[in-house]
Amino acid sequence: MQDNQNPPAQKTPDATSQDTPGNAVPIRMRLRLHFGDLLMLGPGKADLLEGIRDTGSIAAAGRGMSMSYKRAWSLVEEMNTAFRLPLVHSSRGGAHGGGASLTETGEAVLAHYRRLEAITLQTGQDEIAAIEALLAP
């Protein structure tokens, strides 16, 4: 379930520079938030959350990122432990199969993270252009 304050998260598009007409240079930004020793939230965990949301499976989300199930599950446990409420709900397989989904908190964290990426990229465009102008041709 999702409320209006937390629209579906979407990956932030890469910025592009238009130095020469028809010559767009993609610029990637990788935002990592460090919450002391409690949690580091960055693009990998955000992509994993998106994969779980989109596939309904921790294993499938991990495979989509060339990550082992064990590693994907470890990251999910790390996130679930760090937040007051879990971000991912999972059920074991069986006759009807298992699965995973983002909780309302998981959807909110993902949406906030993706919006922060977009805001940072948009607000930093002048600084990004200034750095880019200093690159060798």
C-alpha positions as CSV (number, residue, x, y, z in Angstrom):
1,M,0.0,0.0,0.0
2,Q,1.3,3.4,-0.9
3,D,0.2,6.8,0.3
4,N,0.2,10.0,-1.8
5,Q,3.3,11.4,-0.1
6,N,5.4,8.5,-1.4
7,P,4.9,8.1,-5.1
8,P,6.6,5.1,-6.8
9,A,10.4,5.6,-6.8
10,Q,12.1,5.8,-10.2
11,K,15.8,5.6,-11.0
12,T,17.3,9.1,-11.5
13,P,18.3,9.6,-15.1
14,D,22.0,10.4,-15.7
15,A,22.8,14.0,-16.4
16,T,24.1,14.8,-19.9
17,S,26.4,17.6,-21.0
18,Q,25.9,19.3,-24.4
19,D,29.4,20.8,-25.0
20,T,29.2,20.0,-28.7
21,P,26.0,19.6,-30.6
22,G,25.1,16.0,-30.9
23,N,27.9,15.0,-28.5
24,A,26.1,14.3,-25.2
25,V,28.4,13.1,-22.4
26,P,26.6,11.1,-19.7
27,I,27.5,12.0,-16.2
28,R,26.7,9.6,-13.4
29,M,26.3,10.5,-9.8
30,R,26.3,7.9,-7.0
31,L,24.8,9.2,-3.8
32,R,25.6,7.4,-0.5
33,L,24.1,8.2,2.8
34,H,26.0,7.2,5.9
35,F,24.0,7.0,9.1
36,G,26.9,6.6,11.5
37,D,27.7,2.9,12.0
38,L,24.0,2.0,11.7
39,L,23.6,2.0,7.9
40,M,25.0,3.0,4.5
41,L,22.3,3.5,1.9
42,G,23.4,3.9,-1.6
43,P,22.6,3.1,-5.2
44,G,23.2,-0.7,-4.7
45,K,20.7,-1.1,-1.9
46,A,18.2,1.2,-3.7
47,D,18.5,-0.9,-6.9
48,L,18.0,-4.0,-4.8
49,L,14.8,-2.6,-3.3
50,E,13.6,-1.7,-6.8
51,G,14.4,-5.2,-8.0
52,I,12.4,-6.7,-5.1
53,R,9.5,-4.4,-5.8
54,D,9.5,-5.2,-9.5
55,T,10.1,-9.0,-9.3
56,G,8.5,-9.9,-6.0
57,S,11.7,-11.9,-5.2
58,I,14.9,-11.3,-3.3
59,A,16.6,-14.0,-5.4
60,A,15.5,-12.6,-8.7
61,A,16.4,-9.1,-7.7
62,G,19.9,-10.3,-6.7
63,R,20.3,-12.2,-10.0
64,G,19.3,-9.1,-11.9
65,M,22.3,-7.4,-10.2
66,S,24.7,-10.3,-10.6
67,M,24.5,-10.8,-6.9
68,S,24.2,-14.1,-5.0
69,Y,21.0,-14.8,-3.1
70,K,23.1,-14.9,0.1
71,R,24.4,-11.4,-0.5
72,A,21.0,-10.0,-1.5
73,W,19.4,-11.5,1.6
74,S,22.3,-10.2,3.8
75,L,21.6,-6.6,2.5
76,V,17.9,-7.0,3.1
77,E,18.5,-8.1,6.7
78,E,20.9,-5.2,7.2
79,M,18.3,-2.7,6.0
80,N,15.4,-4.4,7.9
81,T,17.4,-4.2,11.1
82,A,18.5,-0.6,10.7
83,F,15.0,0.9,10.3
84,R,12.3,1.0,12.9
85,L,10.1,-1.0,10.6
86,P,11.3,-3.6,8.0
87,L,11.6,-2.4,4.4
88,V,11.1,-5.9,2.9
89,H,8.5,-8.5,3.8
90,S,9.4,-12.0,2.7
91,S,7.7,-15.4,2.9
92,R,9.3,-18.8,2.5
93,G,8.6,-21.0,-0.5
94,G,6.4,-24.0,-0.3
95,A,3.4,-25.4,-2.1
96,H,2.4,-21.8,-3.2
97,G,5.9,-20.5,-3.5
98,G,7.5,-17.7,-1.6
99,G,8.1,-14.1,-2.4
100,A,9.1,-10.7,-1.2
101,S,7.6,-7.3,-1.4
102,L,8.5,-3.8,-0.1
103,T,6.6,-2.7,2.9
104,E,5.1,0.8,3.1
105,T,8.3,1.9,4.9
106,G,10.4,0.3,2.1
107,E,8.5,2.1,-0.6
108,A,8.9,5.4,1.4
109,V,12.7,4.9,1.9
110,L,13.1,4.1,-1.8
111,A,11.0,7.1,-3.0
112,H,12.8,9.5,-0.6
113,Y,16.2,8.2,-1.8
114,R,15.4,8.5,-5.5
115,R,14.0,12.0,-5.0
116,L,17.1,13.0,-3.1
117,E,19.2,11.8,-6.0
118,A,17.1,13.8,-8.5
119,I,17.3,17.0,-6.3
120,T,21.0,16.7,-5.8
121,L,21.7,16.2,-9.5
122,Q,19.4,19.1,-10.5
123,T,20.7,21.5,-7.9
124,G,24.3,20.6,-8.6
125,Q,24.2,21.1,-12.4
126,D,26.3,24.3,-12.2
127,E,29.0,22.7,-10.1
128,I,28.9,19.6,-12.3
129,A,29.4,21.7,-15.4
130,A,32.2,23.7,-13.8
131,I,34.0,20.4,-12.9
132,E,33.4,19.0,-16.4
133,A,34.8,22.2,-18.0
134,L,38.1,21.5,-16.2
135,L,38.4,18.0,-17.7
136,A,41.0,17.4,-20.5
137,P,39.5,17.4,-24.0
